[in-house]
Amino acid sequence: MRMDNRSLGEGCQPDGITVYGGRVDRGMFPIVTRGRVTIPNQNLNSLANRMQAFHTFLEYCREFELKVEFWDVHFSQGSFKQLRTNEKNKSKKYSDAFSTFIQREDEEFAPARENMRHLNSNRRGAPLVSLFGMCLSGALSDGAIKVIEKLATIKYQTPPTEGNPSGTLSYLPARAQWVGLQILHIQ
């Protein structure tokens, strides 16, 4: 873990990812759950394995023009104000870690930096990181609300679509109801 913190910065490793624009080959990128390791005594989460997977994943996404969103889920034991402060700090850590990474001049990560610049060209190579926070009182962070609203927009697209012809506004209340329902489920 100390090696990760030196190279990536403490607290700047996402909890999950979402891939848009296609599917990821499950044979190439297996989902490993607790207790389901393919080879006994193999540490799939070692730094060396994660570095290799990182390079392979970026090359795969570039080849198939996939878009990637990183997720960071965090909880605050304090007030809503503390939750907002924590989320701002998280955002800064990710930004600082990426700036440090993209400015490096080592050859080992040069292809990864080039792939990131290509995949995230509208953000100068910076990955999209969605922050999703909640405090013990059940209040959701601004980032969490944005994530839920984004998912509602994907689920209930703006017309025209096959099930929602031009001129109808039914997608607006459907989005609002869906957002409210998801927030209740989370809380």
N, C-alpha and C positions, 0 to 999 in steps of 0.2 A: 504494500500500500504506500509506503514511503516513496518508492520509485515512481508510482503514479502521480503523487502529489508534486514531485519535483518536475515532472515532464508536462503535466496537464493542469496543475493548480488544484489546491484543495477545494472540494465541494463543487466541482464543475463537470461531473460525469452524469449524463442524463440517466433517468430511470427507465426510459423506454423510447421507442421510435415508431413512427407511422410512415409508411411508404405510399406515395400517391402516383398514379399514372401507369400502373401495371402491377404485376405480382412478382414476389420474390421466390426464387427456386428453393423449396424446402429441403431438397437434397443437398444443396450447396450451403444453405444457411439454416441448419436444424434448430428447432426450438428446444432448448434443454430446460427441463424442470427439475426441481429438487429430487434427487434419488434416481434420475434417469440419464446417467452418463453412459455414452456408447461404449467406451473402453474402460475397464476397471483401472483405478489408480491414475487416471488421466485428469489433469486439472484444466478443463476447458476455459476457465476464467483466469488463467495465468496471464501475466503481462505480455509475454511473447505471443501467446495464442490470440489475445485481444488485438495486438498490433497487426498480426497477419490478417485477422478477420476484418479489421478496419480498412486495410489496403484493398482487400478483395471486394469488400462491400462497396467502397467508393468506385472502383473500376466497373463493377456490375451495374451500379446506378447510372454511371455515365454512359455505358454501352447501350442501356435500354431507356435512357432519358427519363429516369425516375426522379421524383422529388421526395425529399426526406424532411420530416419534422421530428425534432427531438422533444421529449417530454421530461419535465422535472416536477415531481409531486413533493410537496413539503407541507408540514404541519407546524402550527405555532401554539405553544401552551399559554401564550399571553393574550393580549387584547387584539382587536381588529387592527388597531394602530401598529402594534408589533408585527402582525402578519404582513401589513403593507411594507414596513421597514425591511422585514426578512426577504420579501419578494424583490424589492429594489436591490438589496445586497446580492441576492442570487443572480439577478440580471447582470449586475456589474461583474460578478465573478466569471460568468460565461463570456461576456464581452472581453474582459481582460485576458482570459485563457485563449480565446480565439486570436486576439491581437498578437499575443506572444507566439502562438503556433504559426500564424501566417507570416510573421517576420523572421522566423528562424531561417538559417541558411544551410542546414544540414542536408546532405544528399538522401539520407534514409527516408525522409518524409516529403521530398520534393514532388514526387508523383501525386501524393495525397493532397498536397496544397494545390497543385494544378487542377486535379479533379474537383476539389471543392470550389475553386474559382469558376470552373465551368458549370458545375451543378447549381451554384448559388450566385450566378452572375449579377442578378439584380440587387444583391446585398454585398457586393465586393468579396464574395467567397464565404461570408459568414453564414453559418447554418441557422435555420429557423428553430428557435427554442421557445416552446410554450411552457410557461410556468403555471402550475395549478396548485394553489395553496388553500388551506382551510385552518381555522383556529378552533379550539375546543368548544367554543360557543356555537359552532356550526356555520359561522360566517365564511363565505368564499371570497378569495382574493379577486382583484380586478382581472388578473390573468386567467383565473378559473372561469369567470363569467365570459371572457373573450373566447376561451376554448369551447365552452358549451354553445355559445352563439354561432361559432364557426361550424360546429357539427350540425347545428340546426339548419344552417344555410346549405350545407351539403345534402342533408336529408330532404329538405323542402326547398328545391331550387326555384329561382326566379323564373317566371314564364319566359318564353314558351317551352314547354316540354310536353311529351306525349300525354301524360296524365294531368297536366296543368296548362291548358291553352292560353294564348295571349288574351289579355283583357280581364282575366280573373285575378282576384286578390286573395284567394283562399290560402295561399302559402303564408301570408303574414300572420293570421291568427294561429295557423298550424305550427309555425315556428315558435311563437310565444307560448303556446300550450306545451309544446314539447320541452322547451327550455325550463318552464316551471316544474314540469314533471321530473326532469332529470335532477334539478336542484333538490326537490323533495326526496328523491331516492338517495342522493349523496348525503344529505343531512340526516 
